[in-house]
Amino acid sequence: MRKFLNEFKKFISRGSVVEMAVGIIIGAAFTAIVNSLVNDIIMPLISLITGGFDFTKLAVVLGEGEHAATLTYGAFIAAIINFILIALVLFLIVKGFNRFHANALPGVFDEEAVATKKCPYCQSDIPKDATRCPHCTSILDGKILTELPECEK
C-alpha cells in the first residue's frame, strides 16, 4: 500500500498534472462565459429574427395516454444550433486573439521565425537546416549515402 501511495504522490506532483488541472478549471470557467454569450445574447437575437420560434417545443408523441413516449427532436435541433453558435463564437474569439498577438508580438507567429522542424521519422524537434536527425540519425534531405562522409570514416 505504501508503494502505491508513493507512486500516486509522484504522479500527482508532476507539473503536467497540475497544468492539466488548471487548464480544465479555466476551460470550465470559459465554457460558462461562452454559454452565457450564446444563450443570453445571441439566442435572443436569433429569436427576434425568427419571430420568437422555440425549437425545443417540437416533438412527436409515440403512442397514447399520459405516459406515452415522446421524441423531442426540437431539443436536438436546439442543441445543434447551440453547438454551431458556440463553435462560431470560439472561432471568432481565437481569431481575434491570434490577430491581437500577431500585432502585439510581430514575428512570433511567422513560419520563417521558427528555428526548428519535426523529423519525419521520430517526430523530434530538430534544427530547421538539419540534413540528419540527431535523435534517430535518419537522413532528412532524401539523399541516400553510398559511402560514409569523411567525418564518419
Helices and strands as residue ranges (DSSP letters): H 2-12, H 15-36, I 37-42, H 43-49, G 55-57, E 60-62, E 69-71, H 73-104, G 111-113, E 116-118, E 125-127, G 150-152
